[in-house]
Amino acid sequence: MLKPIFVVAACILALMVVLKDGRVLKTTGLTSKCSPVSAVVQGVVVEACKPGKLEGRPDLTKRDCIAAGIAGKLEYWRCPAEIQATSAGR
């Protein structure tokens, strides 16, 4: 009697874990996906974003990015490059 309830609960838990990760939604195209398309030049990196079927085009203004234009299905953004620590002085 309780076995089917535990099986359904385990399936729901597994589905929740997979969806929380987010990779499945991005690979299926349901959510937007951005990737850098140029090297860091003067502290700026250009990112190309594909719109998702559920959420449309992403808004990168929260990351201090500036919209650079739309070409086809891609939207380009100029974003400040992240500062990464290096061991160059050692």
URNORTA-V803262 format. One record per residue. PSI is psi as a letter, one per 30 degrees, with the letter a starting at -180 (none if undefined). Layout:
PSI ; PSI
This chain:
e ; f ; e ; e ; e ; e ; e ; e ; e ; e ; e ; e ; e ; e ; e ; e ; e ; e ; e ; e ; e ; f ; e ; e ; e ; e ; f ; f ; g ; e ; l ; l ; k ; k ; k ; k ; f ; l ; l ; j ; j ; h ; g ; k ; k ; k ; k ; k ; k ; k ; l ; l ; f ; e ; f ; a ; k ; l ; j ; g ; f ; f ; g ; h ; l ; k ; k ; f ; l ; k ; j ; b ; f ; k ; k ; k ; k ; j ; k ; k ; k ; k ; k ; k ; k ; l ; h ; f ; g ; none
